[in-house]
Amino acid sequence: MKVTLNAEAEKFIECQVRSGAFDSADELVDEAVNRMKLEAELELDDETAAAINRAEEQIDRGEGIDFDQFAAQWLKKLAAG
């Protein structure tokens, strides 16, 4: 397959390869495609997206707790059986 890139994309890929982040342009493109495939697999259904939106709204209203607090509560519950 032959792909034509715009100048900006080509320059970005060249910089990534020169920096050592990737061994070749092919490796970078393979990684990009794999990430796109993973993102497509992780697309949320409407119910999950709505639940996330509700959670974000709760956080915006100050109804959330920080992770350390949550972890401590969770570990306490687990220890209680």
BAFI-3210 file (N, C-alpha, C; in Angstrom, 3 decimals, decimal comma, padded with zeros to 6 digits):
// residues 81
n [1|2|3|4|5|6|7|8|9|10|11|12|13|14|15|16|17|18|19|20|21|22|23|24|25|26|27|28|29|30|31|32|33|34|35|36|37|38|39|40|41|42|43|44|45|46|47|48|49|50|51|52|53|54|55|56|57|58|59|60|61|62|63|64|65|66|67|68|69|70|71|72|73|74|75|76|77|78|79|80|81]
n.u [000,850|000,555|001,028|000,299|001,613|000,972|003,152|003,575|002,879|004,753|007,150|006,777|006,824|009,423|010,896|010,170|011,300|014,021|014,450|014,543|012,335|010,954|011,955|011,647|009,782|007,773|007,357|006,319|003,919|002,608|002,254|000,584|-001,714|-002,401|-003,062|-005,285|-007,017|-007,372|-008,604|-010,996|-012,096|-012,605|-014,703|-017,410|-020,608|-023,929|-025,074|-022,873|-021,389|-023,222|-023,216|-020,601|-020,718|-022,573|-021,063|-018,950|-020,384|-021,153|-018,663|-018,009|-019,866|-018,755|-019,063|-017,426|-014,733|-011,250|-008,699|-007,047|-008,614|-010,797|-009,483|-008,647|-011,137|-012,143|-010,259|-010,734|-013,343|-012,857|-011,233|-013,023|-014,568]
n.v [-001,166|002,177|005,298|008,731|011,482|014,625|017,509|018,336|016,074|014,257|015,479|015,378|012,588|011,975|013,406|011,996|009,500|010,203|011,059|008,740|007,564|005,805|003,080|003,211|004,759|003,060|001,553|003,510|004,155|001,673|001,500|003,712|002,933|000,643|001,834|003,318|001,236|000,091|002,207|002,283|-000,123|000,446|002,179|003,815|002,659|004,108|004,072|003,744|006,055|007,992|007,436|008,141|010,859|011,672|011,171|012,989|015,355|015,189|015,427|018,014|019,370|019,139|016,755|014,597|012,421|012,423|010,282|008,961|009,006|007,478|005,028|004,319|003,965|001,841|-000,197|-000,535|-001,535|-003,968|-005,266|-005,618|-007,577]
n.w [000,000|-000,810|000,660|000,789|002,390|004,020|004,192|006,840|008,393|007,455|008,288|011,054|011,499|010,631|012,573|014,889|014,375|014,143|016,758|018,115|019,121|017,566|015,468|012,770|010,067|009,255|011,595|013,299|011,954|012,062|014,858|015,267|013,835|015,289|017,734|016,943|016,278|018,800|020,170|018,736|019,512|022,115|022,213|023,739|024,854|024,806|027,385|029,116|028,489|029,387|032,122|032,792|032,198|034,164|036,448|036,091|036,306|038,976|040,208|039,391|040,919|043,342|044,677|044,714|045,910|046,822|045,395|047,292|049,601|048,705|048,200|050,778|052,051|050,527|051,017|053,721|053,663|052,329|054,174|056,229|055,307]
ca.u [000,000|001,294|000,309|000,897|001,452|001,246|004,498|003,603|002,879|006,042|008,151|006,549|007,305|010,889|011,395|009,968|012,297|015,337|014,552|014,704|011,059|010,605|013,082|011,382|008,465|006,826|007,032|005,431|002,600|002,008|001,819|-000,568|-002,870|-002,787|-003,745|-006,603|-007,844|-007,698|-009,596|-012,268|-012,627|-012,966|-015,788|-018,391|-022,026|-024,639|-025,279|-021,594|-021,084|-024,109|-022,740|-019,397|-021,168|-023,163|-019,954|-018,253|-021,253|-021,045|-017,362|-018,135|-020,662|-017,992|-019,560|-016,452|-013,681|-009,989|-008,389|-006,520|-009,777|-011,526|-008,701|-008,697|-012,478|-012,259|-009,459|-011,440|-014,457|-012,305|-010,744|-014,198|-015,107]
ca.v [000,000|003,429|006,367|010,040|012,305|016,045|017,859|018,401|014,702|013,663|016,076|014,816|011,197|012,022|013,845|010,895|008,465|010,754|011,154|007,398|007,059|004,689|002,662|003,519|005,329|001,938|001,203|004,559|004,006|000,473|001,852|004,622|002,144|-000,201|002,684|003,641|000,038|-000,046|003,235|001,874|-001,205|000,986|003,144|003,606|002,635|005,280|003,941|004,006|007,472|008,743|007,241|008,966|012,256|011,902|011,211|014,264|016,392|015,084|015,993|019,466|019,896|018,927|015,557|013,520|012,339|012,174|008,861|008,405|008,790|006,347|003,808|003,982|003,435|000,554|-001,167|-000,780|-002,440|-005,279|-005,869|-005,973|-008,822]
ca.w [000,000|-000,854|001,340|000,586|003,584|003,845|004,641|008,304|008,907|007,086|009,167|012,389|011,506|010,555|013,890|015,830|014,077|014,513|018,223|018,653|019,635|016,688|014,641|011,361|009,775|009,242|012,975|013,801|011,333|012,657|016,211|015,145|013,416|016,422|018,713|016,395|016,415|020,208|020,477|018,138|020,342|023,421|022,106|024,792|024,502|025,318|028,825|029,781|028,301|030,270|033,496|032,934|032,247|035,488|037,413|035,907|036,864|040,432|040,570|039,211|042,042|044,567|045,344|044,612|046,921|046,134|045,258|048,540|050,468|048,150|048,399|052,199|052,321|049,850|051,762|054,973|053,334|052,011|055,420|057,039|054,798]
c.u [000,901|000,422|001,052|000,577|001,628|002,599|004,612|003,675|004,221|007,145|008,022|007,113|008,825|011,495|011,271|011,004|013,685|015,522|014,779|013,423|010,593|011,824|012,901|010,009|007,412|006,393|006,073|004,027|001,890|001,462|000,591|-001,834|-003,343|-003,518|-005,150|-007,545|-008,284|-008,756|-010,970|-012,920|-013,148|-014,074|-016,882|-019,806|-022,703|-024,793|-023,995|-021,216|-021,942|-023,657|-021,490|-019,776|-021,778|-022,062|-019,192|-019,076|-021,200|-019,732|-017,407|-018,913|-019,943|-018,399|-018,573|-015,515|-012,376|-009,638|-007,896|-007,640|-010,557|-010,804|-008,756|-010,050|-012,637|-011,477|-010,103|-012,600|-013,948|-011,844|-011,905|-014,871|-016,275]
c.v [001,236|004,513|007,672|010,910|013,769|016,352|017,861|017,000|014,037|014,180|015,514|013,406|011,167|012,422|012,729|009,799|008,961|010,802|009,794|006,811|005,842|004,359|003,045|004,168|004,229|001,560|002,233|004,395|002,774|000,770|002,751|003,852|001,249|000,604|003,036|002,445|-000,147|000,974|002,846|000,770|-000,684|002,026|002,787|003,520|003,820|005,243|004,261|005,473|008,336|008,624|008,080|010,438|012,592|012,026|012,530|015,420|016,381|015,702|017,514|020,112|019,699|017,687|014,393|013,494|012,053|010,687|008,252|008,110|007,560|005,037|003,367|003,373|002,039|-000,528|-001,519|-001,752|-003,855|-005,999|-006,325|-007,240|-008,646]
c.w [000,000|-000,237|001,084|001,795|003,241|004,485|006,164|008,912|008,629|008,013|010,584|012,483|011,481|011,900|014,922|015,623|014,486|016,021|018,872|019,215|018,841|015,839|013,184|011,231|009,777|010,662|013,571|013,243|011,892|014,049|016,163|014,767|014,560|017,483|018,226|016,530|017,859|020,615|019,926|018,967|021,675|023,360|023,102|024,241|025,182|026,840|029,598|029,671|029,225|031,723|033,752|033,028|033,607|036,545|037,305|036,472|038,392|040,910|040,463|040,353|043,379|045,332|045,306|045,807|046,196|046,200|046,565|049,533|050,012|048,440|049,857|052,561|051,734|050,595|053,096|054,752|053,061|053,282|056,299|056,535|053,935]
res [m|k|v|t|l|n|a|e|a|e|k|f|i|e|c|q|v|r|s|g|a|f|d|s|a|d|e|l|v|d|e|a|v|n|r|m|k|l|e|a|e|l|e|l|d|d|e|t|a|a|a|i|n|r|a|e|e|q|i|d|r|g|e|g|i|d|f|d|q|f|a|a|q|w|l|k|k|l|a|a|g]
***
